[in-house]
Amino acid sequence: MWPTIVAVLGTLAGATLAGYAQRSGDRQAREHAHRQEVKHAVAELLEAVVRYRETHWLFVESRRAGDAETAGERAARATTRSAATVARDRVGLLVDSEPALLGAIETAWRTAVELPNIVLGPATNGRFAPEVEAALETAREASRAAHTELRRAGSAYVHAR
């Protein structure tokens, strides 16, 4: 009788251990898939922010050259801003409890979409007024720094889990 009891207990212990191992493996697979999804979403946001900034700086250069704003420029700015906003929202949906990453997401997006808030005024000899040029340079550097911080925070989030 004892060998039967030992066999039954061994079977139960084995089944319990196998169930635990399977749940653990499933959890690890879900975490890996989540990390990959966050990595791709952060990369998409980084790209969207770069495209928006690129569109803005091309707009600024056109104004420095004395060209009037075109409908194509307005459409490109609106399209790239929307793409950046959608990318920001996607990452925000995936990551809801990581303050460093969420802050970096918002800062990178905001520093980019606030670039057009700088009133350019007229350009003379390909330059705006000194205070406008200073504001543009400050905004450019803030946007670049925010982009770098988002890349770092995204990497830290993906690799820390």
N, C-alpha and C positions, 0 to 999 in steps of 0.2 A: 504494500500500500504506500509506503514512504516513497519509493521510486516514482510512483504515479503522481503523488503530490508535488514532488520536486520537478517532475517533467511539466506539470501544469503551470507551476509558478515560473519556471524558466520560460515557457511559452508566453505567458502574460508579460513578463519582464521584457522579453524580446519584442513583442508587439508594441509595448509602450515606448521602448527606446526607438524603434523604427518610426513610430508616429511622431515622436519628438524630432528626430533627425529630419523627417520630411518637412515638418512645419518650419524648422530652422532654415532648411534649404530654400523653401518657398519664400520666406521673409527676406533672405539674402538676395534672391533673384529679383524680388520686387524693389528692394533698395537699389540694386544695381541699375535696373530699368529706370527708376526715378532719377538717379544721378545722371544717366545718359540723357534723359529728357530735359533736365535742368541745364546740362551742358549745352545742348543744342539750342535751347531757348535763350540762354545768355548770349551765345554766339550770334543768334539772329538779332537780338537787341543791339549788340555791339555794332553789327553791320548796318542796321537800320539807322542808328544814331550817326554813324560815319556818313552814310548817304545823305542824311538830312543836313549835316554840317557842310558837306561838300556842295550841296545845292545852295545853301545860304552863302557860302564864300564865293561861289560863282556869281551869285546875284550881286554881292558887294563889289566884285571886280567890274561887273557891267556898269554899276552906278559910278564907280571911279572913272570909267572910260567915258562917261557922259551919256550912256545909252539909256533910253526909257525902258521902264519895266514892260515885259511882254506877257501876254496871256499864257504862253508856254512856261515862263518862269513861275508865274503864280500857280499854275497847275502842278508843276514839279515840286514846288515847296509844299503845297497842300498834300500831294500824294506821299511824299517822303515823310512828312510829319505824321500823317495817318499811319504809315507803316511802322514808324518808331513807337507810336502810341499803342498800336496793337501788340507789338513785340513786348513792350513794357508790361502791358496787362497780362499777357500770356505767362511771363515769368512770375508775375505777382500771384497768379492763380496756382502755380506749381510750388511756390515757396511762400509759406504763410507765417513762419515762426523763426526767421533768421534775420535779426535786426541789421546786422552789418551788410548783408546782401541786399535786403530791401531798401536800406538807405542809399546804397551805391546805385541801385537801379533807378531810384527816384532822382538822385542828384545828376546822374549821367543824362537822363531824359530831360530833366528840367533845364540844365545848363545849355543843352542843345536847342530846345524849343523856345528859349527866351532870347536867343541871339537876335531875332528880328525886332526885339523891343528897343534896340539901340537906334535912335533916330539919326539917319545918316546925314541929312542936309545936303547942300550942294558940294560938288567936288571941284577943286581947282588944281590944275596940273596933275591930275590923277590921284589927288589926296583929299581927304576930308579935313575938317577943322581938327587941330591937334587934340582937343578933348574927345572928339569922336574916334580918332585913330587910337588914342589911349584906351578908350572904352572897348573898342573892337579887340585890341591886343589882350586886354585883361579877360574879356569873355572867351577869346580863343584859348588862352592858357587854362582858364577854369574848366572849359569843356574838355580839353585834352586830359587834364588831371582827373576829372571825373570819369572819363572813359577808362583810363589806366586803373583807377580804383575799382571800377566795376569788373574789369577783367581779373584783377587780383581777388576780389571778394567772391566772384563766381568760381574761380579755381579753388579757393580755400573751401568753399561749400562743397563742391563736387569731390574733392580729395579727402575731406575730413570725415566723411561718413563711412 
